Amino acid sequence: MAATQKKKRVVSGMRPTGRLHIGHYFGALQNWVKLQNDPAYECFYFIADWHALTSDYADTSAVAQNTLDIAIDYLAAGLDPKKCVIFQQSLVPEHAELNLLLSMVTPLGWLERVPTYKEALENIKDKDLHTYGFLGYPVLQTADIVIYSSSAVAGEQGVPLVVPVGEDQVSHVEISREIVRRFNTYYELQPASGMFEERNQFLLKRLLMFAFVQKELQEFTYPVSAEARVRAMSALRQSIIQDGWENFAEQFKQYRDVLALLRVERVLTEPEVMLTQTPRVPGLDGRKMSKSYGNAITLSESDEEIRAKTKVMMTDPARKRRQDPGNPDICPVYDWHKLFSDKKTLDWSAHGCRTAEIGCIECKAAMADHLIKWIEPIRARRVKYEQNPAQVLEILDEGSKKARKVAQGTMERVRKAVFGWERKRAEIARPAIRKARAKS
């Protein structure tokens, strides 16, 4: 890959709420494995243990074991620490620091309008979710992604970020993009060299007029004081943030000399959506597969457990008797056949269902045979890692160190943009340097 071409960086993670199931595999893990093997991508996959606290803060006794279990499931599913970075969210404290800074600029109304937030408050009655942490879930989620905006190479700006999601999760990435856009507008706009010099007073006044800055802030006494510069830049940012810098620059693109008074130092990278096509994986009862519904097959189930669970699996509700023909297109068992069975079995199942030549029990048993055959290598790898938890912790620790190196690079740039201490220190040191030079 050419030196000037940057890999896209993939970032994704899961909350440690228990062992992963086949819905997780086909919904995410299968695609993660594919991406780690693609040289066009640099993949960061994490276990979001801080996110678990947003809803399970009252009892954290299972978080550590669940984190270990998910790490084992990641490895058993085929994630390779030599090809991707596997890490634990809480071992990279920069996630929390960036979350704090992003929360300072995120409007409360944005968070209150998130559909999943309102749904959870309405539907989950056994937990008190009226907390700052749960409301701020999207902000932490944003920090989790964009903390990997920077490259670990010194002096290099942010790399493209992509988040693999299904269509139902696009809105989660969109709010992250909005938060980043708002944050960048506050901190990426900096005065260009000479902006407040008297020779540029006409251009400066025009810029402030374009941004609808109040008239009293458009008049300056030269040389312009530090306080007046701060007031003018603050007013500019407040105005431009309404539509974003890109829209403002596009609107006045013919006035290049005016726009040249500002420089843009990109702080964080807006994440892009990577739409992934995922197969339908209904639960045992036909609803969406979920641990909370008790309708899942985990990646660690034994043969006996798989057969027992699939034996009572829901089928075409219209097929009430053995001799009734069925419709495989609306049968959850047939959906699973499409995931695990070969073409011969698939055709046998579809034809036998439509003609009533086979019963649902036969169909389920055949599907279970293929499911067990498919899950065997995953389960075997899982047993290997279960027997060596120290190795799993070592993988998490090493991955977290790699992730933190990148996160620290991002936070260095963020702190510089937000607080400006580098500029302030240089400003304070300048007179002392001049004085020392004069003496010499």
Backbone hydrogen bonds, N-H to C=O, Kabsch-Sander energy under -0.5 kcal/mol:
donor,donor_aa,acceptor,acceptor_aa,energy
5,Q,2,A,-1.1
6,K,4,T,-0.5
8,K,40,A,-2.0
9,R,160,P,-3.1
10,V,8,K,-0.6
10,V,42,E,-2.3
11,V,162,V,-1.9
12,S,44,F,-1.9
14,M,46,F,-1.5
17,T,15,R,-1.7
22,I,297,I,-2.2
24,H,21,H,-0.7
25,Y,21,H,-1.7
26,F,22,I,-2.4
27,G,23,G,-2.1
28,A,24,H,-2.0
29,L,24,H,-1.9
30,Q,25,Y,-3.3
31,N,28,A,-0.6
32,W,28,A,-2.3
33,V,29,L,-2.4
34,K,30,Q,-1.6
35,L,31,N,-2.4
36,Q,32,W,-2.4
37,N,33,V,-1.1
38,D,35,L,-1.4
41,Y,38,D,-2.0
42,E,8,K,-2.5
43,C,41,Y,-0.5
44,F,10,V,-2.9
45,Y,85,V,-3.2
46,F,12,S,-2.1
47,I,87,F,-1.9
48,A,14,M,-2.6
48,A,46,F,-0.6
49,D,47,I,-1.9
52,A,48,A,-1.1
53,L,49,D,-0.7
53,L,50,W,-1.0
54,T,50,W,-0.5
54,T,51,H,-1.2
55,S,52,A,-0.9
56,D,52,A,-2.3
57,Y,53,L,-0.7
59,D,56,D,-1.0
63,V,60,T,-1.2
64,A,60,T,-0.5
66,N,62,A,-2.8
67,T,63,V,-2.3
68,L,64,A,-2.0
69,D,65,Q,-2.6
70,I,66,N,-2.4
71,A,67,T,-2.1
72,I,68,L,-2.2
73,D,69,D,-2.3
74,Y,70,I,-2.8
75,L,71,A,-2.1
76,A,72,I,-2.9
77,A,73,D,-2.2
78,G,74,Y,-0.5
78,G,75,L,-0.9
79,L,74,Y,-2.2
83,K,80,D,-2.4
84,C,80,D,-1.6
85,V,43,C,-2.7
86,I,84,C,-0.7
87,F,45,Y,-2.1
87,F,85,V,-0.5
89,Q,47,I,-2.3
91,L,88,Q,-1.6
92,V,89,Q,-1.9
95,H,92,V,-2.2
96,A,93,P,-0.7
97,E,93,P,-1.7
98,L,94,E,-2.5
99,N,95,H,-2.1
100,L,96,A,-2.1
101,L,97,E,-1.9
102,L,98,L,-2.9
103,S,99,N,-2.1
104,M,100,L,-0.9
104,M,101,L,-0.5
105,V,102,L,-1.2
106,T,102,L,-0.9
110,W,107,P,-0.6
111,L,107,P,-1.0
112,E,108,L,-2.1
113,R,109,G,-1.4
114,V,111,L,-1.1
117,Y,114,V,-0.8
118,K,114,V,-1.8
119,E,115,P,-2.6
120,A,116,T,-2.1
121,L,117,Y,-2.0
122,E,118,K,-1.8
123,N,119,E,-2.5
124,I,120,A,-2.6
125,K,123,N,-0.8
129,L,127,K,-0.9
131,T,129,L,-2.1
135,L,131,T,-2.1
136,G,132,Y,-2.2
137,Y,134,F,-1.3
139,V,136,G,-1.0
140,L,136,G,-1.9
141,Q,137,Y,-2.4
142,T,138,P,-1.9
143,A,139,V,-2.4
144,D,140,L,-2.5
145,I,141,Q,-1.2
146,V,142,T,-2.8
147,I,143,A,-1.6
148,Y,145,I,-1.5
149,S,146,V,-1.6
151,S,156,E,-0.6
156,E,153,V,-1.8
159,V,149,S,-2.5
162,V,9,R,-2.7
163,V,272,E,-2.5
165,V,163,V,-0.5
165,V,274,M,-2.0
169,Q,166,G,-2.0
170,V,167,E,-1.0
172,H,169,Q,-1.0
173,V,169,Q,-1.1
174,E,170,V,-2.1
175,I,171,S,-1.9
176,S,172,H,-1.1
177,R,173,V,-2.2
178,E,174,E,-2.1
179,I,175,I,-2.3
180,V,176,S,-2.5
181,R,177,R,-2.5
182,R,178,E,-2.3
183,F,179,I,-2.5
184,N,180,V,-3.1
185,T,181,R,-2.0
186,Y,182,R,-1.6
187,Y,183,F,-1.8
188,E,184,N,-3.8
189,L,185,T,-0.5
190,Q,188,E,-0.5
190,Q,263,R,-2.6
192,A,261,L,-3.0
195,M,192,A,-2.1
197,E,194,G,-1.7
200,N,197,E,-1.9
201,Q,198,E,-1.7
204,L,200,N,-2.7
205,K,201,Q,-2.3
206,R,202,F,-2.1
207,L,203,L,-2.4
208,L,204,L,-2.3
209,M,205,K,-2.0
210,F,206,R,-2.7
211,A,207,L,-1.6
212,F,209,M,-1.8
213,V,208,L,-2.7
217,L,214,Q,-1.7
218,Q,215,K,-2.2
222,Y,220,F,-0.5
224,V,196,F,-0.6
229,R,225,S,-1.9
230,V,226,A,-2.2
231,R,227,E,-2.2
232,A,228,A,-2.3
233,M,229,R,-2.6
234,S,230,V,-2.4
235,A,231,R,-2.2
236,L,232,A,-2.3
237,R,233,M,-2.5
238,Q,234,S,-2.3
239,S,235,A,-1.8
240,I,236,L,-2.9
241,I,237,R,-2.2
242,Q,239,S,-1.2
243,D,240,I,-1.0
244,G,240,I,-2.2
248,F,244,G,-2.1
249,A,245,W,-3.1
250,E,246,E,-2.0
251,Q,247,N,-2.2
252,F,248,F,-1.6
253,K,250,E,-1.1
255,Y,252,F,-2.0
256,R,254,Q,-0.8
258,V,255,Y,-0.6
259,L,255,Y,-2.3
260,A,256,R,-1.9
261,L,258,V,-1.7
262,L,259,L,-2.0
263,R,190,Q,-2.9
265,E,188,E,-2.5
265,E,263,R,-0.6
266,R,264,V,-0.7
272,E,161,L,-2.6
274,M,163,V,-2.4
275,L,273,V,-0.6
276,T,165,V,-2.2
278,T,276,T,-0.7
283,G,287,R,-4.0
284,L,295,N,-2.4
286,G,283,G,-1.9
289,M,281,V,-0.9
293,Y,290,S,-0.6
294,G,290,S,-0.7
294,G,291,K,-0.9
295,N,290,S,-1.4
298,T,296,A,-0.5
299,L,20,L,-2.5
301,E,298,T,-1.3
306,I,302,S,-2.4
307,R,303,D,-2.6
308,A,304,E,-2.4
309,K,305,E,-2.4
310,T,306,I,-2.6
311,K,307,R,-1.5
312,V,308,A,-0.6
312,V,309,K,-0.8
313,M,310,T,-1.4
314,M,284,L,-2.9
319,R,316,D,-1.8
320,K,318,A,-1.4
324,D,321,R,-1.4
326,G,353,C,-3.1
330,I,327,N,-1.6
331,C,328,P,-1.4
335,D,331,C,-1.6
336,W,332,P,-1.7
337,H,333,V,-2.1
338,K,334,Y,-2.0
339,L,335,D,-0.6
339,L,336,W,-0.8
340,F,336,W,-2.1
341,S,337,H,-2.7
346,L,342,D,-2.4
347,D,343,K,-2.8
348,W,344,K,-2.2
349,S,345,T,-2.7
350,A,346,L,-2.4
351,H,347,D,-2.7
352,G,348,W,-2.4
353,C,349,S,-2.0
354,R,350,A,-2.2
355,T,351,H,-2.0
356,A,352,G,-0.7
357,E,352,G,-1.1
358,I,352,G,-1.5
363,C,359,G,-2.0
364,K,360,C,-2.8
365,A,361,I,-2.2
366,A,362,E,-2.3
367,M,363,C,-2.1
368,A,364,K,-2.7
369,D,365,A,-2.0
370,H,366,A,-1.6
371,L,367,M,-2.5
372,I,368,A,-2.7
373,K,369,D,-1.9
374,W,370,H,-2.2
375,I,371,L,-2.5
376,E,372,I,-1.4
379,R,375,I,-2.9
380,A,376,E,-2.4
381,R,377,P,-2.1
382,R,378,I,-2.1
383,V,379,R,-2.3
384,K,380,A,-1.8
385,Y,381,R,-1.9
386,E,382,R,-2.7
387,Q,383,V,-1.8
388,N,385,Y,-1.2
391,Q,388,N,-1.0
392,V,388,N,-1.2
393,L,389,P,-2.5
394,E,390,A,-2.0
395,I,391,Q,-2.1
396,L,392,V,-2.3
397,D,393,L,-2.8
398,E,394,E,-2.6
399,G,395,I,-2.5
400,S,396,L,-2.3
401,K,397,D,-1.7
402,K,398,E,-1.9
403,A,399,G,-2.6
404,R,400,S,-2.5
405,K,401,K,-1.7
406,V,402,K,-1.3
407,A,403,A,-2.5
408,Q,404,R,-2.8
409,G,405,K,-1.1
410,T,406,V,-1.7
411,M,407,A,-2.4
412,E,408,Q,-2.0
413,R,409,G,-1.4
414,V,410,T,-2.4
415,R,411,M,-2.9
416,K,412,E,-1.7
417,A,413,R,-2.1
418,V,414,V,-2.8
419,F,415,R,-2.6
420,G,415,R,-0.9
420,G,416,K,-1.1
424,K,420,G,-2.2
425,R,421,W,-2.9
426,A,422,E,-1.9
427,E,423,R,-2.4
428,I,424,K,-2.3
429,A,425,R,-2.3
430,R,426,A,-1.5
432,A,428,I,-0.6
433,I,429,A,-2.2
434,R,430,R,-2.5
435,K,431,P,-2.5
436,A,432,A,-2.1
437,R,433,I,-2.3
438,A,434,R,-2.4
439,K,435,K,-1.8
440,S,436,A,-1.6
